[in-house]
Amino acid sequence: MKRGPKRKKPGLMRPESLMMSYGYHPEWSEGAIKTPLFQTSTFVFHSAREGKEFFSQAYGLKEKDPAHPMGLIYSRLNNPNLEIVEDRLNLWDRAESSAVFASGMAAISTSILALVGLGEAVVFARPVYGGTDYLLEHLLPEKGIVTREFPAGADAAEVEGILEQLEEAGTPCRLVFMETPANPTLVETDIEALAAVAHRHGALCAVDNTLLGPLYQRPLEHGADLVLYSATKNLGGHSDLVAGVALGSGELVESIKLYRTILGSMLDPHSAWLLLRSLETAKLRMTCACKNAQKVAAWLAKHPRVGRVHYPGLLPEGDQKGIHERQALGPGAMLAFELAEGGEQEAFRVIDNTELIKLAVSLGGTESLVEHPSSMTHADVPPDEQAAIGITASLIRLSVGIEHPDDLIADLAAALDTLEPAAVVEAEPSEESST
Ligand SMILES: *Cc1c(COP(=O)(O)O)cnc(C)c1O
């Protein structure tokens, strides 16, 4: 297999046109139209001299020469499936470089460890994904990395105040981290404003873009330095792989890849190969799911049993809508809704009565999934904090898939109908005592 110089330039073509071929030539592998799976741990050097050359590049003993990319050594350092999927991921986010990881959490934790040192700080928007929250609240502080939170949607002045306090305390902030829109409440945080604050204080800005994905938001174009994904979700899209991605400038990703190599948090060739398959249909899948979500959200918003619907496509006039319109390219396929009346018990009843829509965590797959954030994905957030960030007892999260929208609506209609008439719902728990 010949590498590097043979790669096609993306030119003016759109990512969806390049996802079947970019970064791979059939002549490299017996004419195979599809990128083969390079299920191998190690690679044969042509000569001892070549082995010496590759290692001197791998250990940074020699200046990197872009005309002669580092040869293949060992699959913890590099592997064709990882390199090809990284080249294709760069196209979606218009990034210079990227690194794929064993999971979204591997991408997030490896990146933070690479960029933030002992006695330095990470400032983050809350809510964030549960695993990220645990890392920032518990594991990093235990190792001497300082972390401070601010509420998702906070304005620049509030975040700047935190960065100034940290500077005065001698623990400079190195990273401002956010997830926007936030899971599960879909609150939007202003990337451009907070990236500017970060940069004024010598910090970088990282955005977990898992929810909207590169089709509907490209944070690098709004000043972010680093984009992170759980590729398990929209990018993988079939609920059959676990993977993560970090994207940014060549220099930044290089420094993260050093940690990836030493921590061993890279993606495996087989999952990278599956991700290549997934990227071919990323636009098709995400466009369909987003259209479905718009229909489902509009229908839910009119249903008498439904209270508030949280969906970027249904934001009322105001700051949140302003942020969304500035930085997002579409509303995506994730929504959450509250019931007009009732709490956990009523939410469970709805969830237990969907048939087509499956009860499972995760999101961004071809199938629609429903879950209850308060008792499931966000169960470790204390009740008072749940209330503060809008996770109510009746809040139901829905990741919309690519089924027919009318079937999804019919499924939700039948599940919501089990709540009627209202008296039946109230009578159930105290049936014996009250009658
Ligand atoms: C799922 C998820 C993660 C973690 O990704 P894994 O692939 O499960 O490790 C991080 N951030 C967000 C927003 C997620 O939804």
The ligand as an SDF file (V2000), in Angstrom:
LIG
                    3D

 15 15  0  0  0  0  0  0  0  0999 V2000
  -22.3650    9.3180   24.4410 C   0  0  0  0  0  0  0  0  0  0  0  0
  -21.7370   10.6400   24.6450 C   0  0  0  0  0  0  0  0  0  0  0  0
  -20.4130   10.7610   25.0830 C   0  0  0  0  0  0  0  0  0  0  0  0
  -19.5620    9.5630   25.4360 C   0  0  0  0  0  0  0  0  0  0  0  0
  -19.2990    8.7950   24.3220 O   0  0  0  0  0  0  0  0  0  0  0  0
  -18.9720    7.2040   24.3750 P   0  0  0  0  0  0  0  0  0  0  0  0
  -18.7460    6.8770   22.9510 O   0  0  0  0  0  0  0  0  0  0  0  0
  -20.1410    6.5300   24.9900 O   0  0  0  0  0  0  0  0  0  0  0  0
  -17.7490    7.0800   25.2230 O   0  0  0  0  0  0  0  0  0  0  0  0
  -19.8850   12.0270   25.2030 C   0  0  0  0  0  0  0  0  0  0  0  0
  -20.6120   13.1210   24.9330 N   0  0  0  0  0  0  0  0  0  0  0  0
  -21.8950   13.0520   24.5300 C   0  0  0  0  0  0  0  0  0  0  0  0
  -22.6560   14.2960   24.2470 C   0  0  0  0  0  0  0  0  0  0  0  0
  -22.4980   11.8090   24.3670 C   0  0  0  0  0  0  0  0  0  0  0  0
  -23.7780   11.7360   23.9920 O   0  0  0  0  0  0  0  0  0  0  0  0
  1  2  1  0
  2  3  1  0
  2 14  2  0
  3  4  1  0
  3 10  2  0
  4  5  1  0
  5  6  1  0
  6  7  2  0
  6  8  1  0
  6  9  1  0
 10 11  1  0
 11 12  2  0
 12 13  1  0
 12 14  1  0
 14 15  1  0
M  END
$$$$
